[in-house]
Amino acid sequence: MDVLAASEILARSTTLMNVGWIGYIVIGAIAGFIAGKIVHGSGSGFFANIVIGIIGALIGGFLLSFWFDTESGGWWFTLFTAVLGSVILLWVMEKLQKSRR
C-alpha cells in the first residue's frame, strides 16, 4: 500500500457530513434506537443508542464513501448511513459475544 492510498483511506474515514455535531447526536440517537430494534427488537438505552449511532455513522459513512458522495448527503442520507453502520456494528458485537460463550 503506498502513501497516497493510505491517506485516501484515512481521509474517507474522517469525512464529516453537513449536519454538525448536534445533528450527529440527534441522528445517532435515532439511528442507534432503530438499529437496536432491527437487531435486538429493543433499544439499548438513551446514551448507548447515541454512542452506537455515532460509531455506526462513522462506520457507515466510511463504507458508503467508496460508492457515494457522503459529504453532501443531508439529513436523510446521514440517517440511513448511521442506521446501516449501527446495524453492522450491533451484528458484529453480537457475533463476538456469542463466540466468547
N, C-alpha and C positions, 0 to 999 in steps of 0.2 A: 504494500500500500504506500503510495507516495504521499508527500506532504499536502499537496493540493487536494487529493481525495479525502484525506483525514480532516482537513479544515472544512471541506464542504459538508461532511457528515456532522461535524461539531456545529457548524452554522445552522444546519437543519434542526438540530435538537434544541437550539436556543431561540428559535424564531417565535416572537410574540405575536399574538393576533390583536386585532384592533378593538379590543373590548376593555382594556385596562385591568388593574388589579382588583378592583371591586367587582367588575364583571367576571373575572376568574373565580372569585369566591362564590358569587351567586350561581354561576354556571356550574362550578364544581359541586356545590351542594345539591343542585338539581340532578346533575349527571351521576353523582355518587348514589343518590336515592334511587334513580331509575335503574342504574346498573345493579344495585342490590336487589331490587325487585325482580330483575331478569334472571340473575344468577342464583340468589338465595330465596327469593319470594318475600323478602322484607328488607328494609333499610338497615344500616349499620349504626345508627345514631347520628346526631347532627354534626358533630365535629369530625367523626370518622368519615361521614359522607363527603364533607368538604375536602378532606385530605385525599381520599380515594378519587374524587372527581378531579382535583387539581393534578395529581400524579397521572391519572388517566388521560387528562387533556394533553399533558406533555407527551405521553406515550402515543396517543392517537395522532397528535399533531406531527410528531416525528415520523410515524409510519405513513400517514397520508401525504406528507410533504414530498414524497418521491413521485406522486402521481398528480397532485392538485396544488394550486396556489393557495395554501392555507393561510397566508398572511392577510389576504383580502376577503376572507370568507364571511365575516359578520357573525352576528349572534347565533343564528340557527345552525350554521355550519360548525361553529365552535361548540355548540351544544352536542351536535351529532358526533363530532370528533371526540369530545370528552366522554360521551356515553360509550362509544366504541372502545376507546382506550381503557375506560374503567371496567368494562365487561372483560376485556382481555386480562387486565390486572387481577380482578377477582377470580377469574377462572384459573390463572396460573397460581395464585395464592392457595386456592382450594386444592389444586393438584399437588402442590408441595406439602400441604398439611396432611393429605391422605397418604402420601408416600412416606411420611415420618411415622405413621401409626403402625 
